[in-house]
Amino acid sequence: MKKTLRRFAPQSLTRLYHYAAAWLGALWYGFPSRNMVVIGVTGTKGKTSSINFIWACLSAGGYKTGIISTANIRIGENESLNAYHMTMPGRSVVQQLMSQMVKEGCTHCVVETTSEGIQQYRHVGIRYDVAVFTNLFPEHLESHGSFENYRRMKRKLFEALSSRRKVIGGNVVPKVIVANRDDSHCDYFLEPFADTKLTFGLSPEADVVAEDIQETEDGILFSVSGTPFRVGIPGAFNVYNALPAIALARLYNIDDAAIARGLRDLHTIPGRMEKIEERQPFTVFVDYAHEKQSMTNVLRTAQGMRKDGRTIVLLGAEGGGRDKAKRPVMGELAARLADYVVVCNVDPYDDDPQQIIEDIAVSAERHGKIRGANLFAIQDRREGIRKALSLARGGDIVLITGKGAEQSMVVRGESIPWDDRTVVREELRTLVIES
C-alpha cells in the first residue's frame, strides 16, 4: 500500500509530508538539538568513520557525546547498531534519539547528514552548530538527477549554520565549518557563513595537516604539527577520517594527549574494516565499501597488508533503482585488484538479483577473471561468504564488502534480518571445525 501511494503521490505532496513530519517530530520532543552542540557530517565517503573518531576524541576530552551514524548509535559509552537500514531514520527517530541524549547528559551530538536525508527534510528541526565536509564523489545521482544537484543538496547543511547562535550554559556556541582541503569541492563548502572555518588534509595549505604517514599491521601512524597519533583501524584513508576529529577536539581545547588516547583506544567501528577473528589462519575484514572509491581503498589496503598472500573479495551492488553504472566499474576493480572474486546479493530490493550479479561478473570476466576458477557468481549471500572463506589459506586476506554492519537485507521487497559479521563468524567456526 505504501509503495503504491509513493508511486502515485505528487512529489510536492511527498516533500510536504516529510517536511511536516520533521517539524512535528522536533516539536513533539521539545527541539532537543537546542540543548547540545550539534555537529553534522556530510560527504560521500568516510562519514561514519569520521563521526566515530569525533566521538572518541570528544569523549576522551571529557565531553559526553552522542552519535547517529549509518553503522551505529552512541549515547555516551552506550552503543547500539543502527537497525533502521537508513542513515537518517524517518518517523522522528532522529529527534527521539537526540532527546534521549539530552536526558542522559550529552553536551555534544554528531549526526551523519546525508544528501538524501536533506532532500527528504530529515534535517529540519535540527539546529546545527558545526558542519563537516569529508569529500565528494559521484554517487546517489539517481536520487538527485545530476551531480550538481547532489552537491547543492549537501551544501544545505552548511547553509543551515546561518541560523542564530545558541546559548548553552551561558556560553554562545560559535558556528564552525570543517572541510577537506584536498578535495576539489572544498571552497564550495567553505563559502557559507561561519564564525570559524578550518581545513584538514595532506596539503600544506590546510590548517590541520597529516605528515609522516605509516601503515602498520596494527593501524596507521601519522603526525600533526609534530604530535604523533595512531589510529588502530587499518587503511591509510582513515587518516582523512581522523583529521576532522583532531581539528574539532583542538578547537574545543582538548589537549593532544587526550586526542591521541581517544584515537588509539577506538579499536572497532562496526563494519568499517572490522577484523573478524575465529582462530582462522587468514585475515578477514568486513567493510561497507560499495562503490568505486571505497572499494579501491579497501582493496589497496589489502594489497599492502597481505605480504605473500592473496586477496579474496566478496562484493555486489544494490538494486532499487540505485546507480547501475557502478556495477561494471566494481567488476573491473575487483578483477584488477583481487586474486579471487565472489559476486553475490547485497540489497537487490525489487530488482532481479541475478541481473545485478551478472552486470558485475561479466565486467570481471572482461578484465581477466575466469568463472569457476577465480570468479564465482553466487546469488545467496551466505553461500557466497562461505565460498570466499573456503578459498582462503594462511596469509590471505578476505574482504567481505557491501553491507558492513547493516542489520537487514532487502530481497524481492522483503526485509530480512542480516549481519555480515555474524554470518562470517558462523561460517568461520564451521571451517575451523571441519579443518
C-alpha positions as CSV (number, residue, x, y, z in Angstrom):
1,M,0.0,0.0,0.0
2,K,2.8,2.4,1.0
3,K,4.7,1.7,-2.2
4,T,1.6,2.3,-4.3
5,L,0.9,5.6,-2.6
6,R,4.6,6.7,-3.0
7,R,4.4,5.8,-6.7
8,F,1.3,7.9,-7.5
9,A,1.6,10.8,-5.0
10,P,2.8,14.1,-6.4
11,Q,6.4,14.8,-5.5
12,S,5.4,18.1,-3.9
13,L,3.0,16.3,-1.6
14,T,5.7,13.8,-0.6
15,R,8.0,16.6,0.2
16,L,5.4,18.4,2.2
17,Y,4.8,15.2,4.2
18,H,8.5,14.8,5.0
19,Y,8.8,18.5,5.9
20,A,5.8,18.4,8.2
21,A,6.8,15.1,9.8
22,A,10.3,16.6,10.6
23,W,8.9,19.7,12.3
24,L,6.3,17.8,14.2
25,G,8.9,15.4,15.5
26,A,11.1,18.2,16.7
27,L,8.1,19.9,18.3
28,W,7.0,16.7,20.0
29,Y,10.4,16.0,21.5
30,G,10.9,19.7,22.5
31,F,13.6,20.6,20.0
32,P,16.4,18.7,21.8
33,S,19.1,20.0,19.4
34,R,18.8,23.4,21.1
35,N,20.4,21.9,24.2
36,M,23.5,20.4,22.7
37,V,26.3,21.3,20.4
38,V,25.3,19.6,17.2
39,I,27.9,18.5,14.6
40,G,26.7,17.5,11.2
41,V,29.0,15.4,9.0
42,T,28.4,15.1,5.3
43,G,30.2,13.9,2.2
44,T,30.3,10.8,0.0
45,K,32.8,8.6,1.9
46,G,34.1,8.4,5.4
47,K,31.2,9.9,7.3
48,T,30.6,7.1,9.7
49,S,34.3,6.7,10.5
50,S,34.8,10.4,10.9
51,I,31.8,10.6,13.3
52,N,33.2,7.7,15.4
53,F,36.6,9.4,15.6
54,I,35.0,12.7,16.6
55,W,33.1,10.8,19.3
56,A,36.3,9.1,20.5
57,C,38.2,12.4,20.8
58,L,35.4,14.4,22.4
59,S,34.8,11.6,24.9
60,A,38.5,11.4,25.8
61,G,38.4,15.2,26.4
62,G,35.5,14.8,28.9
63,Y,32.5,15.7,26.7
64,K,29.7,13.2,26.9
65,T,28.8,12.8,23.3
66,G,26.1,11.1,21.2
67,I,26.2,10.0,17.6
68,I,23.8,8.9,14.9
69,S,25.6,7.2,12.0
70,T,24.9,4.6,9.3
71,A,26.6,1.9,11.3
72,N,26.0,2.8,15.0
73,I,24.3,5.0,17.5
74,R,26.1,6.0,20.7
75,I,24.8,7.8,23.8
76,G,27.9,8.4,25.8
77,E,29.5,5.0,26.3
78,N,26.4,3.0,25.4
79,E,26.4,1.8,21.8
80,S,23.8,0.1,19.6
81,L,23.8,-0.8,16.0
82,N,21.7,1.3,13.5
83,A,18.9,-1.2,12.8
84,Y,16.9,1.2,10.6
85,H,18.6,0.4,7.2
86,M,19.0,4.1,6.7
87,T,21.4,6.7,7.9
88,M,18.9,9.4,9.0
89,P,15.8,7.4,10.1
90,G,12.4,8.9,9.5
91,R,9.3,9.0,11.7
92,S,11.0,11.4,14.2
93,V,13.6,8.7,15.2
94,V,16.5,11.2,15.0
95,Q,14.6,13.7,17.3
96,Q,13.8,10.9,19.7
97,L,17.4,9.8,19.9
98,M,18.6,13.4,20.4
99,S,16.0,13.8,23.1
100,Q,17.4,10.7,24.9
101,M,20.9,12.1,24.5
102,V,19.9,15.4,26.3
103,K,18.1,13.4,29.1
104,E,21.3,11.4,29.6
105,G,23.6,14.4,29.8
106,C,25.2,14.6,26.4
107,T,26.7,18.0,25.7
108,H,27.5,17.2,22.0
109,C,25.8,15.2,19.3
110,V,27.3,14.2,15.9
111,V,24.8,13.4,13.2
112,E,25.6,11.8,9.8
113,T,23.7,14.1,7.5
114,T,23.2,12.6,4.0
115,S,22.1,14.3,0.8
116,E,19.0,12.0,0.7
117,G,18.2,12.9,4.3
118,I,18.4,16.6,3.4
119,Q,16.3,16.1,0.3
120,Q,13.6,14.5,2.5
121,Y,13.9,17.3,5.1
122,R,15.1,14.9,7.8
123,H,17.5,17.6,8.9
124,V,14.6,20.1,9.5
125,G,14.3,21.0,13.2
126,I,17.9,20.2,13.9
127,R,19.9,23.3,15.0
128,Y,23.4,22.6,13.6
129,D,26.5,24.4,15.1
130,V,29.2,22.6,13.1
131,A,29.3,21.3,9.5
132,V,32.0,18.9,8.4
133,F,32.7,18.1,4.8
134,T,34.7,14.9,4.1
135,N,34.8,14.5,0.3
136,L,32.6,14.4,-2.8
137,F,32.3,11.7,-5.5
138,P,29.5,10.9,-7.9
139,E,27.0,8.7,-6.0
140,H,23.3,8.7,-5.4
141,L,22.8,10.6,-8.7
142,E,19.7,8.6,-9.4
143,S,18.1,10.3,-6.4
144,H,19.2,13.8,-7.3
145,G,19.2,13.9,-11.1
146,S,22.7,15.3,-11.5
147,F,26.0,15.7,-9.7
148,E,25.3,19.4,-9.3
149,N,22.0,18.8,-7.6
150,Y,23.8,16.2,-5.3
151,R,26.4,18.8,-4.4
152,R,23.9,21.5,-3.8
153,M,21.9,19.3,-1.5
154,K,24.9,18.6,0.7
155,R,25.7,22.3,0.9
156,K,22.3,22.9,2.5
157,L,23.8,21.6,5.7
158,F,26.4,24.3,5.6
159,E,23.9,27.0,4.8
160,A,21.9,25.9,7.8
161,L,24.6,27.4,10.0
162,S,23.2,30.8,9.2
163,S,20.6,30.3,12.0
164,R,21.1,32.3,15.1
165,R,23.8,31.0,17.6
166,K,22.7,29.0,20.6
167,V,23.5,30.0,24.2
168,I,24.2,26.9,26.3
169,G,25.2,27.3,30.0
170,G,25.6,31.0,29.5
171,N,28.1,30.5,26.6
172,V,27.5,31.4,23.0
173,V,28.1,28.4,20.7
174,P,30.0,29.5,17.6
175,K,29.2,28.3,14.1
176,V,32.1,26.2,12.6
177,I,32.9,24.7,9.2
178,V,35.5,21.9,8.9
179,A,36.4,20.9,5.3
180,N,38.7,18.6,3.4
181,R,41.3,20.9,1.8
182,D,42.5,18.2,-0.6
183,D,39.0,17.8,-2.2
184,S,38.4,19.9,-5.3
185,H,35.0,21.0,-3.9
186,C,36.4,22.3,-0.6
187,D,35.9,26.0,-1.4
188,Y,32.3,25.5,-2.4
189,F,31.5,24.2,1.1
190,L,33.6,26.9,2.8
191,E,31.5,29.7,1.2
192,P,28.5,29.8,3.6
193,F,28.7,31.8,6.8
194,A,30.6,30.5,9.8
195,D,32.4,32.1,12.7
196,T,35.4,29.7,12.3
197,K,36.5,27.8,9.2
198,L,39.1,25.0,9.4
199,T,40.5,22.8,6.8
200,F,42.4,19.5,7.0
201,G,44.3,17.2,4.7
202,L,47.8,16.3,3.4
203,S,48.3,19.6,1.6
204,P,50.4,22.2,3.5
205,E,47.7,24.7,2.7
206,A,45.4,23.0,5.2
207,D,45.0,24.1,8.8
208,V,45.4,20.6,10.2
209,V,48.0,18.7,8.2
210,A,48.8,15.0,8.5
211,E,52.5,14.1,7.9
212,D,54.8,11.1,8.2
213,I,52.0,8.6,7.4
214,Q,53.0,4.9,8.0
215,E,50.8,1.9,7.6
216,T,51.4,-0.9,10.1
217,E,49.7,-4.2,10.9
218,D,48.0,-2.6,13.8
219,G,46.8,0.5,12.0
220,I,48.1,3.9,10.9
221,L,50.8,6.2,12.4
222,F,50.9,9.9,11.5
223,S,51.7,13.2,13.0
224,V,50.0,16.6,13.1
225,S,52.1,19.7,14.0
226,G,54.8,17.3,15.3
227,T,52.4,15.4,17.6
228,P,52.3,11.7,16.9
229,F,48.9,9.9,16.5
230,R,47.9,6.3,16.0
231,V,44.6,5.0,14.5
232,G,44.0,1.4,15.3
233,I,41.9,0.7,12.3
234,P,43.6,-0.3,9.0
235,G,43.6,1.8,5.9
236,A,45.7,4.9,5.1
237,F,42.4,6.5,4.1
238,N,41.5,6.6,7.8
239,V,43.9,9.4,8.2
240,Y,41.4,11.7,6.4
241,N,38.7,10.3,8.6
242,A,40.6,11.1,11.8
243,L,41.7,14.6,10.9
244,P,38.3,16.3,11.4
245,A,38.2,14.8,14.9
246,I,41.6,16.3,15.7
247,A,40.6,19.7,14.3
248,L,37.4,19.8,16.3
249,A,39.0,18.5,19.5
250,R,41.7,21.1,19.4
251,L,39.0,23.8,18.7
252,Y,37.3,22.7,21.9
253,N,40.6,22.9,23.8
254,I,41.1,19.2,24.3
255,D,44.9,18.6,24.7
256,D,46.8,16.4,22.2
257,A,47.4,13.7,24.8
258,A,43.7,13.1,25.2
259,I,43.1,13.3,21.4
260,A,45.8,10.7,20.9
261,R,44.3,8.5,23.6
262,G,40.8,8.7,22.0
263,L,42.1,7.8,18.6
264,R,44.3,5.0,19.9
265,D,41.6,3.4,22.1
266,L,38.9,3.2,19.4
267,H,39.6,-0.3,18.1
268,T,36.4,-1.0,16.2
269,I,33.9,0.9,14.1
270,P,31.1,-1.5,13.2
271,G,31.5,-2.8,9.7
272,R,34.4,-0.4,8.8
273,M,37.5,-2.6,8.1
274,E,36.2,-4.6,11.1
275,K,38.5,-7.6,11.7
276,I,36.8,-10.9,12.4
277,E,38.8,-13.5,14.4
278,E,37.7,-17.1,14.9
279,R,41.2,-18.8,15.1
280,Q,41.4,-19.0,11.3
281,P,44.9,-18.9,9.6
282,F,44.0,-16.0,7.4
283,T,42.7,-12.4,7.9
284,V,39.0,-11.4,7.4
285,F,37.6,-7.9,7.2
286,V,34.0,-6.9,6.9
287,D,33.6,-3.4,5.3
288,Y,30.8,-1.3,4.0
289,A,32.7,-0.5,0.7
290,H,30.1,-0.4,-2.1
291,E,31.3,1.9,-4.8
292,K,34.5,2.8,-6.7
293,Q,36.4,4.9,-4.2
294,S,35.7,2.9,-1.1
295,M,36.3,-0.4,-2.9
296,T,39.6,0.9,-4.3
297,N,40.6,2.0,-0.8
298,V,39.9,-1.4,0.9
299,L,41.5,-3.4,-2.0
300,R,44.7,-1.3,-1.9
301,T,44.8,-1.7,1.9
302,A,44.6,-5.4,1.5
303,Q,47.4,-5.4,-1.1
304,G,49.6,-3.5,1.3
305,M,48.9,-5.9,4.2
306,R,48.9,-9.4,2.6
307,K,52.7,-9.9,2.1
308,D,52.9,-13.2,0.2
309,G,49.2,-14.0,0.5
310,R,46.3,-13.4,-1.9
311,T,43.3,-11.1,-1.8
312,I,39.8,-12.6,-2.0
313,V,36.9,-10.2,-2.3
314,L,33.1,-10.7,-2.0
315,L,31.1,-7.8,-3.5
316,G,27.8,-6.9,-5.0
317,A,25.6,-3.9,-5.7
318,E,22.2,-2.5,-4.6
319,G,19.0,-2.6,-6.7
320,G,16.0,-0.4,-6.1
321,G,16.9,2.0,-8.9
322,R,20.3,2.7,-7.5
323,D,23.3,3.6,-9.7
324,K,23.6,0.8,-12.3
325,A,26.6,2.4,-13.9
326,K,28.8,1.5,-11.0
327,R,28.3,-2.3,-11.4
328,P,30.8,-2.8,-14.3
329,V,33.2,-0.4,-12.6
330,M,33.1,-2.6,-9.4
331,G,33.6,-5.7,-11.5
332,E,36.7,-4.2,-13.2
333,L,38.2,-3.0,-9.9
334,A,37.7,-6.4,-8.2
335,A,39.2,-8.2,-11.3
336,R,42.3,-5.9,-11.3
337,L,43.0,-5.7,-7.6
338,A,41.9,-9.1,-6.2
339,D,43.0,-12.6,-6.9
340,Y,39.6,-14.2,-6.3
341,V,36.2,-12.5,-6.8
342,V,32.9,-13.7,-5.4
343,V,29.8,-11.7,-6.6
344,C,26.5,-12.1,-4.7
345,N,23.5,-10.2,-3.3
346,V,23.8,-7.0,-1.3
347,D,20.3,-5.4,-1.3
348,P,18.5,-6.2,-4.6
349,Y,15.2,-4.8,-3.4
350,D,12.6,-5.5,-6.1
351,D,15.2,-5.8,-8.9
352,D,16.3,-9.2,-10.4
353,P,19.2,-10.3,-8.2
354,Q,20.8,-12.3,-10.9
355,Q,20.9,-9.4,-13.3
356,I,22.8,-7.3,-10.8
357,I,25.3,-10.1,-10.2
358,E,25.8,-10.6,-13.9
359,D,26.4,-6.9,-14.5
360,I,29.4,-7.1,-12.2
361,A,30.6,-10.6,-13.1
362,V,30.6,-10.0,-16.9
363,S,32.8,-7.0,-16.3
364,A,35.2,-9.0,-14.1
365,E,35.4,-11.6,-17.0
366,R,36.2,-8.8,-19.5
367,H,39.2,-7.9,-17.2
368,G,40.7,-11.4,-17.0
369,K,38.7,-13.4,-14.4
370,I,37.5,-16.9,-15.3
371,R,34.3,-18.3,-13.9
372,G,34.7,-21.4,-11.8
373,A,38.5,-20.7,-11.4
374,N,38.9,-17.2,-9.8
375,L,35.4,-15.8,-10.3
376,F,32.2,-17.1,-8.7
377,A,28.7,-15.7,-9.1
378,I,26.5,-16.9,-6.2
379,Q,23.2,-15.3,-5.5
380,D,22.7,-16.4,-1.9
381,R,24.9,-14.2,0.3
382,R,25.6,-16.8,3.0
383,E,26.8,-19.3,0.3
384,G,28.9,-16.5,-1.2
385,I,30.5,-15.8,2.1
386,R,31.1,-19.5,2.6
387,K,32.8,-19.7,-0.8
388,A,35.0,-16.7,-0.2
389,L,36.2,-18.1,3.1
390,S,36.7,-21.6,1.8
391,L,39.1,-20.2,-0.9
392,A,41.4,-18.7,1.7
393,R,44.6,-20.2,3.1
394,G,47.3,-18.9,5.5
395,G,48.4,-15.4,4.8
396,D,45.4,-14.5,2.6
397,I,43.1,-11.5,3.2
398,V,39.4,-11.9,2.7
399,L,37.3,-8.8,2.2
400,I,33.5,-9.1,2.8
401,T,32.2,-5.9,1.4
402,G,28.9,-4.1,0.6
403,K,26.9,-4.2,3.8
404,G,29.3,-3.6,6.8
405,A,27.3,-3.7,10.0
406,E,23.8,-3.3,8.4
407,Q,21.2,-5.3,10.3
408,S,19.0,-6.3,7.4
409,M,18.9,-7.2,3.7
410,V,16.1,-6.4,1.3
411,V,15.4,-9.2,-1.2
412,R,12.4,-9.0,-3.6
413,G,10.9,-6.3,-1.4
414,E,11.2,-8.2,1.8
415,S,13.5,-7.1,4.6
416,I,15.2,-10.0,6.3
417,P,17.4,-9.9,9.4
418,W,21.1,-10.0,8.4
419,D,24.5,-9.1,9.8
420,D,27.6,-9.9,7.7
421,R,29.8,-10.1,10.8
422,T,27.6,-12.7,12.5
423,V,27.4,-14.8,9.3
424,V,31.2,-14.6,8.8
425,R,31.8,-15.8,12.3
426,E,29.4,-18.7,11.9
427,E,30.9,-19.8,8.7
428,L,34.5,-19.4,10.1
429,R,33.6,-21.6,13.0
430,T,32.3,-24.3,10.7
431,L,35.5,-24.1,8.6
432,V,37.7,-24.3,11.8
433,I,35.8,-27.3,13.0
434,E,35.9,-29.1,9.6
435,S,39.7,-28.5,9.3
